[in-house]
Amino acid sequence: MSRPRVVLVDGTNLAHRGYHAARQRVPVENAAVIGCRGQLKRALDAAEGQAVMVAWDGKGAAAVRRSVVPSYKAHRERDASIGAR
């Protein structure tokens, strides 16, 4: 019996990318969800996935990354349209 093919997803990254991919064509309140759905479906189809696991960054994850790599996202400007972090 073969094991199911599992697709592991970085949920935080997918939500961010999904938001920016969809925000021009759907209501901004729904952009992350709709963008994620489309990208996740394409990834599952491409990998012929039978199951999916999504991992999300915990609270303070960016601070942990910055403590390990001080230059983490140092060059990025904050996008005020996204809201408080």
Buried (B, 14 or more C-beta within 10 A) or exposed (E): EEEEEEBEBEBBEBBBBBBBBBBEEBEEEEBBEBBBBEBBEEBBEEEEBEEBEBEEBEEEEEEEEEEEEEEBEEEEEEEEEEEEE
